[in-house]
Structures are given as structure tokens and as C-alpha cells.
């Protein structure tokens, strides 16, 4: 290999299940916005790169719960309606601006009209109303590698039973394989959250201590070859914040996990990939490139020429202003100039490539070998939060292709080219604030785990006892409700106060549905029949919460493939 370094772009595409609650500011429109502003533009960028003969080898995760929604017939209808509403809003805005004599803003309104028209045409006619098929096409063309995630984005380290983690992984692999035509080699762990195997005690509930399987055990058993962690996980920092004082169980959990974190090599680096004891490979996120792309303060997305995210025109909610030099005053925003904005993109893309090149040159000079820089981002950053982001990805891929010192690779490409040279044990942690579990368990959302743990234990019992019996179908629907309640998004939204009320309502709804369905299943299993009200409730659940219609297998929750010894209780 002649390059001085490898570059791997990893995109995490995810949306919690929002279809069941129809259109709302915090519901289905999230999905519509991401489809129009992120997924379709990235497919467009991949198509243009393909026309240039460039295969960027991006690693793209489509979470199973997102892919389920994109395939849902109700989404396909509502997305077309959404695009038409945006087209109509642009036409109305254009007329208003014309009456006001604002010719420049008329032009920006015309840009929006053309944009959503192109999105609608691409959705209906280029991709046949199937965005997943678009990503599968570029996978089969060799442009990208598709990987998976936990089925409903459950937070693995805090999950109350190993069977629930097993179900998240097995269901993810099965649904991904069916949808994209091949099994995933890699996985984006939800929230990049990892936990080794050790004697575990739940952070809430009783004091029983029992042996947990490591996350990589579930991956290995299901053919997953690699995953990703944040850089502090590789370097061995202790990601405990002051909140540990409020939750002593968490400090104890971390100390137990830390015992396994042996310093097997002296010089850990984010630019190496490492094998865990069972052979599963881990990659780490590069800290150098993160702020340049994530940050609106010091990174590219904060350029004054780019589109302002926070200011829009009601009622159509289209955006007409740029970030401007005064970033904090929405009233001082200047009109958006798309020509000026897009002239900035190429320079930012080239700067990014040169930064990657510099980091890789330094690593090779200091270590005498080629490393891999892994740049990890939420897909929704590109196009939604940063409007010009998909075009940045296009220009970055072009510049990377023309740079002889760098090779663009997917996760699978790296381990095919160079097996891991070092063994590593990882501590417990995530890519969240503080590097541990703070965002997903704190005083504001502790109650969600108190509600969730009994449901996970009940699911294990029903899957073992009721599979194939008269209550089978009811338990399958209960499994859907449990999966949807396990989404880490709910704790995140509660912690950050972003759509907190919505998250609390959604979590409560799924847990209450699970509890009611499990009570019905208990009675039906022992010979009772559902009342008309219970049957109506069951059918309502099936209609509203309908992901994974053909892929749920109750055996996923019933028993572990390779169980650990029976847990013991410490006196």
C-alpha cells in the first residue's frame, strides 16, 4: 500500500419509531426531514460520485428501526404529502416576497420549490419510493459498506437481561440481511456504549449480583466482526462524572469493569484497530476531526455563509437566512446566498482532507506504519443540522480520491487488508457526555429503568413459556412494545430537555402497552379468551406499533445461545 494512511468515514443513520403517533412537531416530521434533507441528498452525492468513477467506501449504518420506518407504506404516502406541502409553502412564500418587492428572497423561495420537487421526483421515480433500496444499490456497486445497529437502539450496558441484548442483536442481523441482501459485518453499538462481561448489579432494583456476558460475545455469536468506540475507551481514561456520587451503583459497576481493563500494550492509539479476546475488532473515533465537522462554533458548519438552522418562516417553516456574523441574534440574520455558501464547501472539504493527511503523516512518522483515521458522525448532521453537509461529503470524497497519500476504506476493508496486531480489553463506557452512562441514567430518567427492568424479565419468562402456545401472537406484539420502549432516545431526550414531554409520553405508552399485553397473554395461555375490549386493544397495538412484521422470533428472548454459569447472590 503506497498511501501514508487510511481514512474511514462512518455515518450513523437513526430515528426512533415515530410512525405510530402520526404527524406532530416531534413525530413523523423528524423522519420526513431526515429523508428529504439527509438520506436522499446523500444518495444523490453517491450517484454523482459513481458517475465520476469514485467509490468512496463510506461505512453507513441504517439502524433496523429506521429502515423499518422507511419501508413502511404509511411513511411513503406521508413523505410524498410532506414534500408537496413544502413545495406549496415555497410557492406561497415566493408570492409573498414578490408582493413585498423582495426579489432576492423570491429567488431563495424558488430554490426551495426546486429542492423539494427534486426530492419528490427522486423518491418516486429514481428510487421507486424505497430509500433503503437506494443504499442497497450503492452497497452492491461497491461505493459503501452497510452495517447494522441494535434493533431498536437499546442501550446495551444498562439493559436488564442478557436475553434482551441478544434479541437486539439477533433481530438486527436478521432484518438487515433480509433487507440489504447480505449479513452485516459491522455494527454501530447504540450510543457507542460498551460493557465487558463481569459480575453485574443493576443500578436500580435489588442487590443481586450475577455474571453478565460481554457485548462482544453477542456480536461474535451473530457473525459481527467489528464495532466502534469513542477514543477515551481506547486510551483508558476514567469517564466518571460527579453524578457517580448520586448513583454509587454506577461507580461500583465501573470499578468492576475496570478490573478487566489490562494494559496489554504501552501505546494505545485511535489510529489502530484492536482485537478483543474473542477476535471481534474495535475501531475508535478520531478526536482531531470531530470538532471540525460537529461544531457550529469552531467547525465548518458555523461558517457565516451557511444556512441558519434555527430561524424559519412560518407557516411553511422554510429557512431563508444565513448564520451571519452575529451568530446569537436571530433578528440580525442576513438573507441566505446559496451561491456564496456553496463556494465555501470545496475549500472546507480540501481543508478537511489536508487535516486528515497531516494526522496520518504524523502517525506514520512516529510509529513507522500506516494507521486508519475513523471519522464518526450522525448522518442527520449532514443536511438537517448542516444544510450544506451532503455537498461537503461529495466534495470531500472527490478531494480524498485525488489525494494519493490517503486511501478511503470501509471497516470491512481495513480488517481484510490488515488483521489486528494487538489484543485489548475495553472498559465500560459510551460516546455520551462524560464518556459513561450519565445521559442515559440520572435523576431525571432513573424512573424509566425502574419501569423497564421488570418488563425485560417478564419478556424472558413469556418467551420461554408461551412460544407456540395460544398466547404466542400476543407475546410477539408485547416484544414489539418492549423493543420500542428500550430505545435509548427516550432517556436522551428526557436528559437534554429536547422534546422531553414527547419522550416521556412515548416511553410510558410502550411500557403500559407491554404490561397490558403481558397480562392478557398470561390469561390466554391458561385457557381464557380475550374480551372484545382486549381484542380491540391488541389490534390497536398491532396497527400503531408494527415494526419487524416478519422477523421477530421469541426464541431470541427465551434463552442465551451460550449462557454463562448460573448467577450467584453475594451476601
N, C-alpha and C positions, 0 to 999 in steps of 0.2 A: 504494500500500500504506500503510495507516494505522498499522501496528504499528511499534514502535521497534526491533524485532529479530526475527530468525527463530531457531527452536530446532529442532535436528535430533538425534533420538535414534538411535544406530546400535548394533545388537546383533550380536555375532559368535557364531554358534552352531556349535560344532565338537566333534568327538570323533574320536580316531584309530581306525583299524579294529581293533575288539576282538572281533568275532564269531567269528573263526576259532579262538580259544582257549577258547571256551565260558565257563562261569561261573567266576569267580575274583574275589578281592577287588580286583584291579586290572584286571579284564577286562570282561566283559559287564555287570556290575553298575554300572559307570560309566555305561553307556548307559541302563540301566533307571532309575537315579537321576535322570539329567537329563531323561528323558522324563516321569517322574512328578512331579518337583519343579519343573521349569522349563518345558518345552515345552507340556505340557498346561495348566498354570496360566496361561501367557501367552496361549494360545488362549482360555481362559476369560475372561481380562481383556479381550481384544479383542472377544469376544462380548458382554460386558456393556456395553462402550463403544459397540459397534454398536447395541445396543438403546436407548442414550441418544442416538443420532444423532451420536456423536462418531467422527470418522475421525482418529486421532492421527498418521497418516503416518509411523510409525516405519520406519526402514530396517533390514531384518533380513537378515542373511547366514546362509544354510544352506549350510555347506560341502558340496561334492559327496560327499565320503566319508562325512559324517554322513548326508546324505539317502539315500545308497545303503543304509546300515545300517538306517535307519528303514523302508525299503521291503522289506527282506529278510524272507522268510517265517519264518525262524528267530527273528528278533527279535520278530515279532508273537506267536509262541507263547510264547517265553520271558518276554516282558513281562507277558503275562496271568498266567503262573505266578508271576512276581515280585510282582505286586500281590496275588495270593491269599495268598502267603507272608506278606506284610506284614499283611494282614487277619487271618490266623490268629495271627500274633505278637501283634497288638493284643488279640485275644480272650484269648489266654493270659496276657498281661500284666495285663489287666483282672481276670482271675480271681485272679491272684497278689496284686494290690493289694487286692482285696476280702477275701482271707484275712488280709492284714496289717492290715486296717482303715484303709487309706489311701484315703479317699473322693475326695480331690482328684486323686490320681494315677489313680484309676479313670476320672475324667472325661477326663483327658488321653489315656488309652488309648482311650476311646470316640471322641475326636477323630481319632485315627489310624485307627481302624476305619472311620469315616465318610469320612475323606480318601481312603484307598486304594480304598474301594468306589466313590466318585465318579470317581476316576481310571480305574478299570476300566470303569465304565459309559460314561464319555465316550469312552474309547479304542475300545470295541467298538461302541457304538451311535450316538454322536454323530458320530464321525469315521470309522466303518467300518474301524477298525484301520489307518488311514493318517494319520499325523500330518502328513506333507508336504501331503496334500490340505487339511488344516485351514489351513495357512499360505497355500496357493494360493487358498483361498476368500476369506481376508481381503485378499489381493492383488487379487483380482477385484472385491471390494467397495470397493476404494479406501482401505482402512484402513492398509495398509502397502505398502512397495516392497520386493520381494525382490531381493537381489543375490547374487553368487557369490564364490568364493574359488579359490585353486589347487586342482586336482582332489583331491590328497591332502595338501594343506597343506605342500608343499615349500618350503624356504627359498630364495627366488629369488636373492639376491645371491651365495650361495656355491655354487649349483648348477654342476656342472662342464661342462655343454654348453648352448648356447643351444637346441638341439633339445629338451632335457628341460624347459626353461621353456616353450617353445612348446607342448609336449604338455600340460603342466599347465593352461595357459590354454585351449587349444582343447577339450580334453576337458571342462573345467569349463563352458564356454559351451554345448557340445552337450548335456551331460547336464542342465544347468539348463533349457535351452529345452524339452527333451522333457518334463521333469517338471513344470514350472510354467507351460507354455503360452506363454511369451514369452521372448525373449532378455534377459539381464541388461544393464542399462545401467551398473551399477557393480560394483566388486569390492573386497573386503577383501583386500589383499595379505597372505599368511600372515605373521604376526608384524608386520604393517605394515612389512615390510622392503623397501626400495627400493634399486636400484642404477642409476646412469646408465650410458650407453654410454661405454666408454673402453678403452684398451689394457690388458688384464687379465692377471694372472698368478695361477694358483691358489695359495691359501695353503699347500698341501702338494703334493708331487709335483715335476714337472720345472719348469724355469725358462722355459718357452716363454711368450712374451707375445703375445697375439692380441686383435683388436678384438672386443668384446662389444656386442651390441645392448642398448639401454636397456630397462628394464622397460616404460616407456610405449609403446615400439614394438610389443611383443607385444599390449598392450591395444588400441592403435589398430587394428592389423590384424584384430582379432577383435571390433570393434564396441563395446568397452568405453569408456564416456565419462568415468568418474571413478573415483578411488580415494582412500584416506585415509592420512595420515602422522601421526607424533607432532609436537608443537609445535616441538621443537628443530630439526626438519627445515626448517620454515618460517623460523625466526629465524636459522638459520645457525650454531648452536653446534657445537663440535668434540667429538663424543661418543667420545673415545678414553680408555680407562682405562689403568691401569698394565699390564694384560695385553698391551698392544701391544709392550712390551719383550720379552715372551716370544715374540711372533709378529711379527717385523719385516715379514713379507709383508703383514700386515694394515695396518700403518702406511703401507706403500707403496701399497696399494690405496686407502686413504683419501686420501692426497695426490694420487693420480691423479684420483680422483673430484672432489676439491675444486677442481681447476683449472677444472672446468666450472661451478662454483657462482658465477656472476657476480652482483654486487649491482646488479640492474637497477632496483630500486626502493628508496627510502630507508626506508620504514616498513612492514616486513612485519608481518602480524597473523594470528593464528589465526582471526579472525572474517571474513576474506576468503577467497574461493576463487580459485585461480590456474590459469592455463593453461600447460602445458608447451609447448615449441616445436612439437610436432606437434598441439596442440589438446586433448589429454587434460587433464582438470581434476583438481586435487588439493585436498582439504579437510584441515584439521589439527584434531587433538583439542584441546579446550579444557582448560587445566590447572586452572582455577578450580573446576570442578565435579567433577573427578576424585576428589579425596580424600574429598569429602562422601559419595560413593556407594561407592567402593572400600574405604576404610579401616575396619578394625574398631577402630582406636584413636581416631581423631578424627572418624570419619564416622557416618552414621546406623546402619549395621549393628552398631556396637558398643554400642548402647543396652542398658542392663542388663535391660530388659524383654523383649528379643528372644530367640529360641530359641538355645541354646548348640549350636554345631556339633560340638564335639569330644567331648562326653560322650553316650554312648548306653547302652542297656540290652541286654546280651546274653541270649539268642542272637538275638533279633529285630532288634537294632541300631536300635530306635526311640529317639527323643530325648524326654526328659521334663523337662529343666531349662532354665532361662533363663540368659543370660550372667551376670547378677548383678553386684553392685557390685565384688566381688573377681573380676576377670577371669582372673587367672592360676592360681587354686587350683580345680581341678576338683572337689575334695572339698567345697568350700564353696558349690557351686552350689545355688540355690533352685529349687523346682518352677516349671515354666512356667505362666504365666497367659495364655492366648490372648486373653482379653478386654482385659486391660491392654496387651498387646503391640499388638493391632490398633487400640487407641485412640491409640497413638503415631504410626501411619502417616500419618494425614491431616496432622498437624502437620509431620512431616518432608517430606511432599510439597509442602505450601504453602511451607515454608521454601526448598525447592529452587527452586520456581518464582520466588519473590521474588529469590533469588540470581541466577538467570538474567536476570531483568528488570533488576536493578541493573547487571550487567555490560553488558548491551545498551544501557541508558540511557547509561552512561558512554562506551561506544564511539561511539554516535551523537553525543553532545555534543562529543566530542573530534575526531571525523572528519567530522561533518556528513552521515552516510549510515547506512543500515541494514546491519548485519552479520548473520552467521549463527554461532550458537554450536553447535558439534558435540560432543555428549557420546557418547563411545565406550566400550562395555563388553563383556566376555564375557557372553553370555546366561546362562551357567551360574551367574553370580553371583546372579542373581535366582531364588531358590527353593532352590538347593542350598547355596551358602555363606551366603546371607542368606535365611532361610526366608520371611520376610515380603516379600521383594523383589517378587514379581509383584503383590501388592496395592499396594505402593508405586507401581509403574508405572501401575496403574489409577488411583489417587488423583492421581498427578502429571499424567496425561493429562486428568483431569477439571478439575484446577485450571488447567492450561495452557489448556484450551479456554475457561475462564471469564475468562481474563486478556486484555483487549482489546489490550494493548500487545505481545503476543507472538503469532507465527504459527508453528504446528507444520508442519514441512516435511520431505520426504524429500530425498535427494541429488539425484534427478532433478528434483524440484520447483524446487530452487534454481537449477540451470543453465537450466531452462526460463524461469524468471522473470527471471533476470539473468545474462547471459553474463559470463564472467570479464573483469575490467577490466585485469588485469595479467598479464604474462608472467613466468615464474620458471624457474630451473634449481635442481634439488634436489641436495644432497649424498647420499652413501651413508649408510644408517642403518636403524634399526628402532625399535620401541617397547620393546625389552628393556632390561635393566639396563645403564646406561652409554650407552644410545642407539645402540649399534653392534652388533657381532656376538658379543659376549662369551659370552652364554648358549649360543649355538649352535656356537661353536668355542673350545675351551680345552683345557687339558692332559688333562681327564677324557674329552672326547669327540672329540679330534682323530682318533683311530683310525677313527671312523665315516666321516669324509670320505676317509681313505686307502682304505677299502674301497669307498666309493660311487663315486668318480670313474672307476675302470676299468669299473664296471658301466654307467655312463651312456655312456661312449664305446663300449662293446660294443653297447649297445642301438641306438645310432645306426647302427652298421655292419650289424647284423642287420635293422633296419627297412628299410634301403636295399637290402640284397642278398637277403633271404629273403621279402619280402612277396609273397603269391600263390603261393609255391612249396610244396613238400611239408612244410616246417617252419613254415608260416605260423601254425598254431594254437598251436604250442609257443611261438613268439615272442610271440604275444598274451598267453599266460599269463606269460611272462617279463616282459612290460611291466607286468602287474598287480603282480608281486612287486617290480619296481623302484619303481613308484609308491608302494607301501606302505612300502618301505624309505626313501623320500625324506621321509616325514612329519617335520616339524620337532619334533614331540612327543618323539621318541626322544632327541634331543640335549638338549632342555629337561629331561626327566625325569632324565637322567643328571647334568646340571649341578646340579640342585636337590636331588638325592638323594630325590626323590619317586618312589617305585616304580622306583628305579634298576635293580635286578636284572631286573624285568619288561621295562623298556625295552631293556636290553642283549640280553636273550633274543629279544625280538620283532625288533629290528633284525637281529641275526645270522641269525635264521631266514629272514627275507625275502631277505637278501643271498645266503645259501647256496642257497636255492631258485632265485634268479635265476641264479647261477653254474652250478648243475647243469642247469637247463633250457637255458641257452645252450650248454653243452657238448653236450647231446643235440641241440639244433637244428643245430649245426654238422655233426654226423654225418648226421642225417636229410636235410639239404639236399643232401649229396653222395651220397645214394643208399642209405644204411644204413637199417635198420628198428630201431624201438625194441625192446629186450628186454622181457620180461614185467615185470622189476623197474622198468625205466624207465617203462613204460606205467602201472604201478601208482603210481609216484611222480607222474607227470604228472596222473593222475586225482585223486590226493590233493590236489595243489596246486589243481586246479580246484574241488574241493569246499570246501576250507578257505578259500581266498582268492579270493572270487568277486565283487568289486565290478565295476561297469561292464560288465555282461554283453553289452550291445549297442552300446556307444558307443566302444570303443577302435578307433582307426584307426592302423595302423603308419606311415602317411604323416606323422603328426604328428612322429615322431622321425627320419624319413628325410632331410628337407631343410627348410631355412627358407623361409618364404613369400617374404621379401625379404632375401636374405643380404647381409651386409656384405662388403667386399673380403677377399680371402684373407689370413689372418693371416701376419705376418712374425715371424721369430725375431730378437730383439735379441742381438747378440754380447756 
